[in-house]
Amino acid sequence: MEKKEKNILPAYFRAKYQLIATVTFTAFFSLLFILVSIPFSDNAWFELGPSQAFAFTAIFFAIALLVIIISKRVMYATRRAFRMTYLQYVLWNLMEVVIICLLYTAFTIQGDEFGIINIEDASFLNIFGKASLYCITSLIVPYIIAGMYFAILDKNKTIRDSAPKEKSIINLHDYTGTLKLSINVGSLYYIESDDNYVNVWYSDNKGNLKKYMVRCRLKDIEEDFKGTPLVRCHRKYIVNLSRIGVLRKEGQTYYIEFAEKDIPALNVSKTYEEAVLSAV
């Protein structure tokens, strides 16, 4: 089981901000690579300036970019449906390369037939083979660079407790590792997941309930604050057990209540019930 978990792709690879950044970076990288490589290719027909070949270039680039956007959108939409492995992620990206190579090959053959472009050897195998080399460079290389960049960010810890566990101060960082909020553990009530953000609910110096939003993942909080009063009680919540007023059970479900009337009760899901009960 442990070996299988190691093969699972980290969640940040399919996060919205990561996919948007990857598509944007890939688009600029590919455009620059194509423009630089034109003089060295004997079957490249990309052109700039008023011409039919330029129109062909613009249409191809737009459709290729649309293919990548749709692919990444599907990857993001299915992130909760199944956990992707590293191999599946690689195959997914290679499939994008194949589709765009086929698209380029079709454009080249049709353009040659209509006289829009002029290619010496317009055979399918020749065009597809050379297109594969260019697509792998213009797509896979930026994918690798983007993946390495976000892996470094993730390694820095999205939210971490930088102080020793016996300390009462908790430091909250965003996904880049930047310190966003430093708070006394006694002032913190709970942390709520909100897509790619978390809402930190706490009391200020006057005792007023406040909310602070940090761009990060709730999972990092659960991992980084083990051994502290912060315990995961639900897929959406991490609660500060030191601020619990009442833990009650209704039917088959436990509920956490705070002494403050403005804070709603939080239900404890079955997944995290044992962890909560063993910690109180």
FENRAVEN-V770211 format. One record per pair of residues at least 6 apart in sequence whose ideal C-beta (glycine too) atoms are under 8 Angstrom apart, sorted by the first residue. I is the first residue (numbers start at 1). J is the second residue. If there is no record, write none. Layout:
<<I & J> <I & J>>
//
This chain:
<<7 & 85> <7 & 86> <7 & 87> <8 & 83> <8 & 84> <8 & 85> <8 & 86> <9 & 83> <9 & 84> <9 & 85> <9 & 86> <9 & 88> <9 & 89> <10 & 151> <10 & 154> <11 & 79> <11 & 217> <11 & 219> <12 & 18> <12 & 150> <12 & 153> <12 & 154> <12 & 217> <13 & 84> <13 & 89> <13 & 147> <13 & 150> <14 & 75> <14 & 76> <14 & 79> <14 & 84> <15 & 76> <15 & 196> <15 & 217> <16 & 76> <16 & 195> <16 & 196> <17 & 175> <17 & 196> <17 & 215> <18 & 146> <18 & 150> <19 & 72> <19 & 73> <19 & 75> <19 & 76> <21 & 146> <21 & 150> <22 & 72> <22 & 142> <22 & 143> <22 & 146> <22 & 147> <23 & 65> <23 & 68> <23 & 69> <23 & 72> <25 & 142> <25 & 145> <25 & 146> <26 & 68> <26 & 138> <26 & 139> <26 & 142> <26 & 143> <26 & 146> <27 & 65> <27 & 68> <29 & 138> <29 & 141> <29 & 142> <29 & 145> <30 & 64> <30 & 138> <30 & 139> <30 & 142> <31 & 61> <33 & 134> <33 & 137> <33 & 138> <34 & 44> <34 & 46> <34 & 61> <34 & 134> <34 & 138> <35 & 46> <35 & 48> <37 & 44> <37 & 134> <38 & 44> <38 & 46> <41 & 130> <41 & 134> <42 & 120> <43 & 108> <43 & 119> <43 & 120> <43 & 121> <43 & 126> <43 & 127> <43 & 130> <43 & 131> <44 & 134> <45 & 53> <45 & 56> <45 & 57> <45 & 108> <45 & 111> <45 & 116> <45 & 117> <45 & 118> <45 & 119> <46 & 53> <46 & 57> <47 & 53> <47 & 54> <47 & 57> <48 & 54> <48 & 57> <52 & 116> <53 & 111> <53 & 116> <53 & 117> <56 & 107> <56 & 111> <56 & 116> <56 & 117> <59 & 107> <60 & 103> <60 & 104> <60 & 107> <63 & 103> <64 & 100> <64 & 103> <64 & 104> <67 & 96> <67 & 99> <67 & 100> <67 & 103> <68 & 96> <68 & 100> <68 & 139> <71 & 92> <71 & 95> <71 & 96> <75 & 84> <75 & 92> <84 & 92> <93 & 139> <93 & 140> <93 & 143> <96 & 139> <97 & 132> <97 & 135> <97 & 136> <97 & 139> <97 & 140> <100 & 135> <100 & 139> <101 & 128> <101 & 131> <101 & 132> <101 & 135> <102 & 128> <104 & 127> <104 & 131> <104 & 135> <105 & 124> <105 & 127> <105 & 128> <105 & 131> <108 & 117> <108 & 119> <108 & 122> <108 & 127> <108 & 131> <109 & 122> <109 & 124> <109 & 127> <111 & 117> <111 & 119> <112 & 118> <112 & 119> <112 & 122> <119 & 127> <121 & 127> <153 & 175> <153 & 176> <153 & 177> <154 & 175> <156 & 173> <156 & 176> <156 & 177> <157 & 173> <157 & 177> <157 & 220> <157 & 224> <158 & 173> <158 & 174> <158 & 175> <158 & 177> <158 & 216> <158 & 217> <158 & 220> <159 & 172> <159 & 173> <159 & 174> <159 & 198> <159 & 214> <159 & 216> <159 & 217> <159 & 220> <159 & 221> <159 & 224> <159 & 225> <160 & 171> <160 & 173> <160 & 220> <160 & 224> <161 & 170> <161 & 171> <161 & 224> <161 & 225> <161 & 228> <162 & 171> <162 & 173> <163 & 169> <163 & 170> <163 & 171> <165 & 227> <165 & 228> <168 & 184> <168 & 185> <168 & 186> <169 & 182> <169 & 183> <169 & 184> <169 & 185> <170 & 182> <170 & 183> <170 & 184> <170 & 185> <170 & 188> <170 & 225> <170 & 228> <170 & 230> <171 & 179> <171 & 181> <171 & 182> <172 & 179> <172 & 180> <172 & 181> <172 & 182> <172 & 183> <172 & 200> <172 & 212> <172 & 214> <172 & 216> <173 & 179> <173 & 180> <173 & 214> <173 & 216> <174 & 180> <174 & 214> <174 & 215> <174 & 216> <175 & 215> <175 & 216> <175 & 217> <180 & 212> <180 & 214> <181 & 200> <181 & 212> <181 & 214> <183 & 200> <183 & 202> <185 & 228> <185 & 229> <185 & 230> <185 & 240> <185 & 242> <186 & 242> <186 & 243> <187 & 202> <187 & 203> <187 & 204> <188 & 200> <188 & 201> <188 & 202> <188 & 230> <188 & 240> <188 & 243> <189 & 201> <189 & 202> <189 & 203> <189 & 209> <189 & 239> <189 & 240> <189 & 243> <189 & 258> <189 & 260> <189 & 263> <190 & 201> <190 & 237> <190 & 238> <190 & 239> <190 & 240> <190 & 243> <190 & 263> <190 & 266> <191 & 198> <191 & 199> <191 & 200> <191 & 201> <191 & 218> <191 & 221> <191 & 230> <191 & 237> <191 & 238> <191 & 239> <192 & 198> <192 & 199> <192 & 201> <192 & 236> <192 & 237> <193 & 218> <193 & 235> <193 & 236> <193 & 237> <194 & 213> <196 & 215> <196 & 216> <196 & 217> <197 & 213> <197 & 214> <197 & 215> <197 & 216> <198 & 213> <198 & 214> <198 & 216> <198 & 217> <198 & 218> <198 & 221> <199 & 211> <199 & 212> <199 & 213> <200 & 211> <200 & 212> <200 & 213> <200 & 214> <201 & 209> <201 & 210> <201 & 211> <201 & 263> <202 & 209> <202 & 210> <202 & 212> <203 & 209> <203 & 210> <203 & 260> <204 & 210> <209 & 260> <209 & 262> <209 & 263> <218 & 232> <218 & 236> <218 & 238> <221 & 230> <221 & 238> <222 & 232> <222 & 238> <225 & 238> <229 & 240> <229 & 241> <229 & 242> <229 & 243> <229 & 279> <230 & 238> <230 & 239> <230 & 240> <230 & 241> <231 & 238> <231 & 239> <231 & 241> <231 & 272> <231 & 275> <231 & 276> <231 & 279> <232 & 238> <232 & 272> <232 & 275> <233 & 239> <233 & 256> <233 & 266> <233 & 267> <233 & 268> <233 & 269> <233 & 272> <233 & 275> <233 & 276> <234 & 266> <234 & 267> <234 & 268> <234 & 269> <234 & 272> <235 & 269> <235 & 271> <237 & 266> <239 & 256> <239 & 266> <239 & 276> <241 & 276> <241 & 279> <241 & 280> <243 & 258> <243 & 259> <244 & 256> <244 & 257> <244 & 258> <244 & 280> <245 & 257> <245 & 258> <245 & 259> <246 & 256> <246 & 257> <247 & 254> <247 & 255> <247 & 256> <247 & 257> <247 & 276> <247 & 280> <248 & 254> <248 & 255> <248 & 257> <249 & 255> <253 & 267> <253 & 268> <254 & 267> <254 & 268> <254 & 273> <254 & 276> <254 & 277> <255 & 265> <255 & 266> <255 & 267> <255 & 268> <256 & 265> <256 & 266> <256 & 267> <256 & 268> <256 & 276> <257 & 265> <268 & 276>>
//
